[in-house]
Amino acid sequence: MERFVDHPVKLIGIFLNDVQRKENKGISYTFVSGLFMVYTKFLTKLEKVYFVDMPPISRETQYEEIIAPFSYFLLQDAKRLVS
């Protein structure tokens, strides 16, 4: 993409948290931390990832630089990313 437009491109991801129901025993979150880090660090470098409904594990400190709630994007980052 950068070669096509001849300037750096900022990439973000906006996700809905996917869950799987486990019979009557609750919810299983499909967020896999190891795969997430591989995707965001090695496949395509993302500026930030925003979740409309953040999975509980994504609130840990190791993700605070890359994961934020979607409301943060709307209220703070959208203007910064387009400038």
The first five atom37 places (N, CA, C, CB, O) and aatype in JSON, in Angstrom:
{
  "aatype": [12, 6, 1, 13, 19, 3, 8, 14, 19, 11, 10, 9, 7, 9, 13, 10, 2, 3, 19, 5, 1, 11, 6, 2, 11, 7, 9, 15, 18, 16, 13, 19, 15, 7, 10, 13, 12, 19, 18, 16, 11, 13, 10, 16, 11, 10, 6, 11, 19, 18, 13, 19, 3, 12, 14, 14, 9, 15, 1, 6, 16, 5, 18, 6, 6, 9, 9, 0, 14, 13, 15, 18, 13, 10, 10, 5, 3, 0, 11, 1, 10, 19, 15],
  "atom_mask": [
    [1, 1, 1, 1, 1],
    [1, 1, 1, 1, 1],
    [1, 1, 1, 1, 1],
    [1, 1, 1, 1, 1],
    [1, 1, 1, 1, 1],
    [1, 1, 1, 1, 1],
    [1, 1, 1, 1, 1],
    [1, 1, 1, 1, 1],
    [1, 1, 1, 1, 1],
    [1, 1, 1, 1, 1],
    [1, 1, 1, 1, 1],
    [1, 1, 1, 1, 1],
    [1, 1, 1, 0, 1],
    [1, 1, 1, 1, 1],
    [1, 1, 1, 1, 1],
    [1, 1, 1, 1, 1],
    [1, 1, 1, 1, 1],
    [1, 1, 1, 1, 1],
    [1, 1, 1, 1, 1],
    [1, 1, 1, 1, 1],
    [1, 1, 1, 1, 1],
    [1, 1, 1, 1, 1],
    [1, 1, 1, 1, 1],
    [1, 1, 1, 1, 1],
    [1, 1, 1, 1, 1],
    [1, 1, 1, 0, 1],
    [1, 1, 1, 1, 1],
    [1, 1, 1, 1, 1],
    [1, 1, 1, 1, 1],
    [1, 1, 1, 1, 1],
    [1, 1, 1, 1, 1],
    [1, 1, 1, 1, 1],
    [1, 1, 1, 1, 1],
    [1, 1, 1, 0, 1],
    [1, 1, 1, 1, 1],
    [1, 1, 1, 1, 1],
    [1, 1, 1, 1, 1],
    [1, 1, 1, 1, 1],
    [1, 1, 1, 1, 1],
    [1, 1, 1, 1, 1],
    [1, 1, 1, 1, 1],
    [1, 1, 1, 1, 1],
    [1, 1, 1, 1, 1],
    [1, 1, 1, 1, 1],
    [1, 1, 1, 1, 1],
    [1, 1, 1, 1, 1],
    [1, 1, 1, 1, 1],
    [1, 1, 1, 1, 1],
    [1, 1, 1, 1, 1],
    [1, 1, 1, 1, 1],
    [1, 1, 1, 1, 1],
    [1, 1, 1, 1, 1],
    [1, 1, 1, 1, 1],
    [1, 1, 1, 1, 1],
    [1, 1, 1, 1, 1],
    [1, 1, 1, 1, 1],
    [1, 1, 1, 1, 1],
    [1, 1, 1, 1, 1],
    [1, 1, 1, 1, 1],
    [1, 1, 1, 1, 1],
    [1, 1, 1, 1, 1],
    [1, 1, 1, 1, 1],
    [1, 1, 1, 1, 1],
    [1, 1, 1, 1, 1],
    [1, 1, 1, 1, 1],
    [1, 1, 1, 1, 1],
    [1, 1, 1, 1, 1],
    [1, 1, 1, 1, 1],
    [1, 1, 1, 1, 1],
    [1, 1, 1, 1, 1],
    [1, 1, 1, 1, 1],
    [1, 1, 1, 1, 1],
    [1, 1, 1, 1, 1],
    [1, 1, 1, 1, 1],
    [1, 1, 1, 1, 1],
    [1, 1, 1, 1, 1],
    [1, 1, 1, 1, 1],
    [1, 1, 1, 1, 1],
    [1, 1, 1, 1, 1],
    [1, 1, 1, 1, 1],
    [1, 1, 1, 1, 1],
    [1, 1, 1, 1, 1],
    [1, 1, 1, 1, 1]
  ],
  "atom_positions": [
    [[0.82, -1.18, 0.0], [0.0, 0.0, 0.0], [0.88, 1.26, 0.0], [-0.94, -0.01, 1.21], [0.61, 2.21, -0.73]],
    [[1.92, 1.25, 0.83], [2.78, 2.42, 0.9], [3.49, 2.68, -0.43], [3.8, 2.24, 2.01], [3.7, 3.84, -0.8]],
    [[3.87, 1.63, -1.13], [4.49, 1.82, -2.44], [3.5, 2.41, -3.43], [5.05, 0.5, -2.97], [3.88, 3.23, -4.28]],
    [[2.27, 2.02, -3.34], [1.24, 2.51, -4.26], [0.95, 4.0, -4.05], [-0.03, 1.7, -4.08], [0.87, 4.75, -5.02]],
    [[0.8, 4.42, -2.8], [0.46, 5.82, -2.51], [1.69, 6.69, -2.28], [-0.44, 5.88, -1.3], [1.57, 7.91, -2.18]],
    [[2.85, 6.07, -2.18], [4.14, 6.77, -2.04], [4.24, 7.62, -0.76], [4.36, 7.66, -3.23], [4.86, 8.68, -0.77]],
    [[3.64, 7.13, 0.32], [3.82, 7.74, 1.65], [3.4, 6.71, 2.7], [2.98, 9.07, 1.79], [2.67, 5.76, 2.38]],
    [[3.85, 6.88, 3.94], [3.48, 5.92, 5.0], [1.96, 5.87, 5.21], [4.18, 6.3, 6.32], [1.28, 6.9, 5.14]],
    [[1.45, 4.69, 5.47], [0.02, 4.49, 5.71], [-0.17, 4.04, 7.16], [-0.58, 3.44, 4.72], [0.5, 3.12, 7.62]],
    [[-1.07, 4.7, 7.87], [-1.38, 4.32, 9.23], [-2.52, 3.29, 9.2], [-1.77, 5.57, 10.09], [-3.54, 3.51, 8.55]],
    [[-2.32, 2.18, 9.91], [-3.33, 1.12, 9.95], [-3.84, 0.93, 11.37], [-2.75, -0.2, 9.41], [-3.06, 0.9, 12.32]],
    [[-5.15, 0.8, 11.49], [-5.77, 0.49, 12.77], [-6.72, -0.67, 12.55], [-6.51, 1.73, 13.37], [-7.07, -0.99, 11.41]],
    [[-7.14, -1.29, 13.61], [-8.14, -2.35, 13.55], [-9.26, -2.02, 14.52], [0.0, 0.0, 0.0], [-9.01, -1.6, 15.64]],
    [[-10.49, -2.21, 14.08], [-11.65, -2.02, 14.95], [-12.4, -3.35, 14.99], [-12.59, -0.85, 14.45], [-12.81, -3.86, 13.95]],
    [[-12.56, -3.91, 16.19], [-13.12, -5.25, 16.34], [-14.27, -5.29, 17.32], [-12.05, -6.2, 16.78], [-14.34, -4.51, 18.27]],
    [[-15.16, -6.22, 17.08], [-16.13, -6.63, 18.07], [-15.55, -7.86, 18.75], [-17.56, -6.93, 17.43], [-14.99, -8.72, 18.08]],
    [[-15.66, -7.95, 20.05], [-15.14, -9.1, 20.78], [-16.02, -10.31, 20.48], [-15.08, -8.82, 22.3], [-17.24, -10.26, 20.67]],
    [[-15.42, -11.38, 20.02], [-16.17, -12.59, 19.7], [-16.16, -13.51, 20.91], [-15.56, -13.31, 18.46], [-15.12, -13.74, 21.52]],
    [[-17.31, -14.01, 21.26], [-17.42, -14.95, 22.38], [-18.12, -16.21, 21.91], [-18.17, -14.32, 23.58], [-18.87, -16.2, 20.93]],
    [[-17.88, -17.28, 22.61], [-18.56, -18.54, 22.35], [-19.27, -18.97, 23.62], [-17.56, -19.64, 21.86], [-18.69, -18.95, 24.71]],
    [[-20.5, -19.33, 23.48], [-21.27, -19.81, 24.64], [-20.91, -21.25, 24.93], [-22.8, -19.68, 24.38], [-20.79, -22.06, 24.02]],
    [[-20.72, -21.56, 26.2], [-20.4, -22.92, 26.63], [-21.6, -23.49, 27.37], [-19.13, -22.94, 27.54], [-21.68, -23.4, 28.6]],
    [[-22.52, -24.07, 26.64], [-23.73, -24.65, 27.23], [-24.3, -23.69, 28.27], [-23.43, -26.03, 27.88], [-24.54, -22.52, 27.95]],
    [[-24.5, -24.15, 29.47], [-25.02, -23.28, 30.53], [-23.92, -22.83, 31.49], [-26.11, -23.99, 31.31], [-24.19, -22.29, 32.55]],
    [[-22.67, -23.06, 31.1], [-21.55, -22.81, 32.02], [-20.84, -21.49, 31.76], [-20.57, -23.92, 31.93], [-19.78, -21.26, 32.34]],
    [[-21.37, -20.63, 30.94], [-20.76, -19.32, 30.77], [-20.27, -19.03, 29.37], [0.0, 0.0, 0.0], [-20.78, -19.56, 28.38]],
    [[-19.25, -18.18, 29.32], [-18.74, -17.65, 28.06], [-17.27, -18.0, 27.92], [-18.94, -16.13, 27.97], [-16.51, -17.95, 28.89]],
    [[-16.87, -18.35, 26.71], [-15.46, -18.56, 26.39], [-15.04, -17.47, 25.41], [-15.21, -19.99, 25.79], [-15.61, -17.36, 24.32]],
    [[-14.06, -16.68, 25.78], [-13.58, -15.61, 24.92], [-12.66, -16.18, 23.84], [-12.85, -14.51, 25.74], [-11.88, -17.09, 24.11]],
    [[-12.76, -15.65, 22.63], [-11.96, -16.18, 21.53], [-10.69, -15.36, 21.29], [-12.79, -16.21, 20.26], [-9.95, -15.65, 20.35]],
    [[-10.44, -14.36, 22.11], [-9.22, -13.56, 22.0], [-8.05, -14.43, 22.43], [-9.3, -12.26, 22.87], [-7.99, -14.88, 23.58]],
    [[-7.11, -14.68, 21.51], [-5.93, -15.51, 21.8], [-4.72, -14.59, 21.81], [-5.75, -16.68, 20.76], [-4.3, -14.11, 20.76]],
    [[-4.17, -14.34, 22.99], [-3.14, -13.32, 23.14], [-1.9, -13.57, 22.29], [-2.74, -13.23, 24.57], [-1.37, -12.64, 21.69]],
    [[-1.43, -14.81, 22.22], [-0.23, -15.11, 21.44], [-0.43, -14.84, 19.96], [0.0, 0.0, 0.0], [0.43, -14.23, 19.31]],
    [[-1.55, -15.29, 19.42], [-1.84, -15.04, 18.01], [-2.05, -13.56, 17.74], [-3.09, -15.82, 17.58], [-1.62, -13.05, 16.7]],
    [[-2.68, -12.87, 18.66], [-2.89, -11.44, 18.49], [-1.56, -10.72, 18.36], [-3.69, -10.87, 19.68], [-1.4, -9.86, 17.49]],
    [[-0.6, -11.05, 19.2], [0.71, -10.4, 19.15], [1.43, -10.73, 17.84], [1.57, -10.84, 20.34], [2.09, -9.85, 17.27]],
    [[1.32, -11.94, 17.35], [1.94, -12.31, 16.07], [1.32, -11.5, 14.94], [1.78, -13.84, 15.8], [2.03, -10.94, 14.11]],
    [[-0.01, -11.43, 14.92], [-0.69, -10.7, 13.86], [-0.31, -9.22, 13.86], [-2.19, -10.84, 14.0], [-0.03, -8.66, 12.8]],
    [[-0.29, -8.6, 15.02], [-0.07, -7.15, 15.08], [1.39, -6.74, 15.01], [-0.66, -6.61, 16.34], [1.69, -5.61, 14.65]],
    [[2.29, -7.63, 15.34], [3.72, -7.27, 15.31], [4.41, -7.73, 14.04], [4.42, -7.86, 16.5], [5.27, -7.02, 13.51]],
    [[4.05, -8.91, 13.53], [4.83, -9.49, 12.44], [4.13, -9.47, 11.09], [5.18, -10.89, 12.78], [4.8, -9.35, 10.06]],
    [[2.82, -9.59, 11.04], [2.14, -9.58, 9.75], [1.96, -8.15, 9.24], [0.77, -10.27, 9.86], [2.4, -7.82, 8.14]],
    [[1.33, -7.32, 10.03], [1.13, -5.92, 9.68], [1.22, -5.09, 10.95], [-0.23, -5.7, 8.96], [0.5, -5.35, 11.91]],
    [[2.08, -4.1, 10.95], [2.22, -3.22, 12.11], [1.01, -2.3, 12.17], [3.54, -2.4, 12.04], [0.76, -1.53, 11.25]],
    [[0.25, -2.4, 13.26], [-0.93, -1.56, 13.45], [-0.61, -0.43, 14.41], [-2.11, -2.4, 13.97], [0.12, -0.61, 15.39]],
    [[-1.15, 0.74, 14.13], [-0.99, 1.87, 15.05], [-1.69, 1.56, 16.37], [-1.56, 3.17, 14.42], [-1.15, 1.81, 17.45]],
    [[-2.89, 1.02, 16.27], [-3.69, 0.7, 17.45], [-4.82, -0.24, 17.05], [-4.25, 1.99, 18.1], [-5.23, -0.27, 15.89]],
    [[-5.31, -0.99, 18.01], [-6.46, -1.86, 17.83], [-7.53, -1.39, 18.8], [-6.1, -3.39, 18.05], [-7.26, -1.2, 19.99]],
    [[-8.74, -1.22, 18.3], [-9.85, -0.74, 19.13], [-10.92, -1.82, 19.2], [-10.43, 0.58, 18.57], [-11.3, -2.4, 18.18]],
    [[-11.4, -2.08, 20.4], [-12.48, -3.04, 20.61], [-13.74, -2.3, 21.03], [-12.09, -4.1, 21.67], [-13.7, -1.46, 21.92]],
    [[-14.84, -2.62, 20.38], [-16.12, -2.07, 20.78], [-16.49, -2.62, 22.16], [-17.22, -2.4, 19.74], [-17.0, -1.89, 23.0]],
    [[-16.22, -3.89, 22.39], [-16.45, -4.53, 23.69], [-15.2, -5.34, 24.02], [-17.74, -5.44, 23.68], [-15.06, -6.49, 23.6]],
    [[-14.31, -4.74, 24.77], [-12.99, -5.33, 25.02], [-13.07, -6.64, 25.8], [-12.12, -4.35, 25.77], [-13.78, -6.72, 26.8]],
    [[-12.32, -7.67, 25.34], [-12.25, -8.9, 26.13], [-11.45, -8.63, 27.4], [-11.59, -10.06, 25.31], [-10.54, -7.8, 27.38]],
    [[-11.77, -9.29, 28.49], [-11.1, -9.02, 29.77], [-9.57, -9.11, 29.7], [-11.6, -9.99, 30.8], [-8.89, -8.28, 30.31]],
    [[-9.03, -10.08, 28.98], [-7.57, -10.24, 28.94], [-6.88, -9.05, 28.25], [-7.21, -11.53, 28.21], [-5.72, -8.77, 28.53]],
    [[-7.59, -8.36, 27.37], [-6.97, -7.24, 26.65], [-6.76, -6.02, 27.54], [-7.83, -6.86, 25.46], [-6.13, -5.05, 27.11]],
    [[-7.26, -6.04, 28.75], [-7.08, -4.92, 29.67], [-5.78, -5.04, 30.47], [-8.26, -4.83, 30.62], [-5.47, -4.17, 31.29]],
    [[-5.02, -6.1, 30.23], [-3.75, -6.29, 30.95], [-2.7, -5.3, 30.43], [-3.24, -7.74, 30.79], [-2.8, -4.82, 29.3]],
    [[-1.73, -5.01, 31.24], [-0.72, -4.0, 30.93], [0.06, -4.25, 29.65], [0.24, -3.92, 32.05], [0.43, -3.3, 28.97]],
    [[0.3, -5.49, 29.31], [1.1, -5.78, 28.12], [0.43, -5.32, 26.83], [1.39, -7.26, 28.03], [1.09, -5.2, 25.8]],
    [[-0.86, -5.06, 26.87], [-1.59, -4.65, 25.68], [-1.92, -3.16, 25.65], [-2.86, -5.43, 25.57], [-2.47, -2.67, 24.66]],
    [[-1.6, -2.42, 26.71], [-2.07, -1.04, 26.8], [-1.54, -0.13, 25.69], [-1.68, -0.47, 28.12], [-2.17, 0.88, 25.38]],
    [[-0.4, -0.46, 25.1], [0.12, 0.36, 24.0], [-0.62, 0.13, 22.69], [1.59, 0.08, 23.8], [-0.66, 1.03, 21.85]],
    [[-1.2, -1.03, 22.51], [-1.81, -1.35, 21.22], [-3.33, -1.49, 21.26], [-1.23, -2.62, 20.7], [-3.98, -1.29, 20.23]],
    [[-3.92, -1.82, 22.41], [-5.37, -2.04, 22.48], [-6.03, -0.94, 23.31], [-5.69, -3.43, 23.08], [-5.55, -0.57, 24.38]],
    [[-7.15, -0.45, 22.79], [-7.92, 0.57, 23.51], [-9.4, 0.37, 23.19], [-7.45, 2.02, 23.11], [-9.75, -0.28, 22.21]],
    [[-10.27, 0.94, 24.03], [-11.7, 0.88, 23.72], [-12.03, 1.75, 22.5], [-12.53, 1.31, 24.94], [-11.36, 2.75, 22.25]],
    [[-13.06, 1.38, 21.76], [-13.46, 2.13, 20.57], [-13.81, 3.58, 20.92], [-14.65, 1.46, 19.9], [-13.58, 4.48, 20.12]],
    [[-14.35, 3.8, 22.1], [-14.67, 5.17, 22.52], [-13.42, 6.05, 22.55], [-15.34, 5.16, 23.91], [-13.5, 7.24, 22.26]],
    [[-12.29, 5.48, 22.89], [-11.02, 6.22, 22.9], [-10.68, 6.69, 21.48], [-9.86, 5.34, 23.47], [-10.21, 7.81, 21.27]],
    [[-10.93, 5.81, 20.5], [-10.71, 6.19, 19.1], [-11.59, 7.38, 18.73], [-11.0, 5.0, 18.16], [-11.11, 8.35, 18.15]],
    [[-12.87, 7.3, 19.05], [-13.79, 8.37, 18.69], [-13.46, 9.69, 19.37], [-15.2, 7.97, 19.03], [-13.55, 10.75, 18.75]],
    [[-13.08, 9.62, 20.63], [-12.88, 10.84, 21.41], [-11.47, 11.43, 21.3], [-13.18, 10.57, 22.84], [-11.3, 12.63, 21.52]],
    [[-10.45, 10.61, 20.97], [-9.09, 11.13, 20.99], [-8.26, 10.82, 19.76], [-8.39, 10.61, 22.17], [-7.63, 11.71, 19.19]],
    [[-8.24, 9.57, 19.34], [-7.29, 9.17, 18.31], [-7.69, 9.46, 16.87], [-7.04, 7.74, 18.43], [-6.82, 9.61, 16.02]],
    [[-8.97, 9.55, 16.58], [-9.41, 9.74, 15.19], [-8.8, 11.0, 14.58], [-10.94, 9.83, 15.12], [-8.29, 10.97, 13.46]],
    [[-8.84, 12.07, 15.3], [-8.28, 13.34, 14.8], [-6.77, 13.22, 14.61], [-8.62, 14.51, 15.78], [-6.23, 13.71, 13.62]],
    [[-6.09, 12.6, 15.55], [-4.64, 12.45, 15.48], [-4.22, 11.57, 14.3], [-4.1, 11.87, 16.79], [-3.23, 11.86, 13.63]],
    [[-4.96, 10.5, 14.04], [-4.6, 9.57, 12.97], [-4.79, 10.15, 11.57], [-5.42, 8.31, 13.1], [-4.06, 9.79, 10.65]],
    [[-5.74, 11.04, 11.4], [-5.96, 11.61, 10.07], [-5.12, 12.85, 9.81], [-7.41, 11.94, 9.9], [-5.06, 13.33, 8.68]],
    [[-4.48, 13.38, 10.83], [-3.65, 14.57, 10.61], [-2.25, 14.24, 10.16], [-3.58, 15.39, 11.87], [-1.44, 15.14, 9.94]]
  ]
}
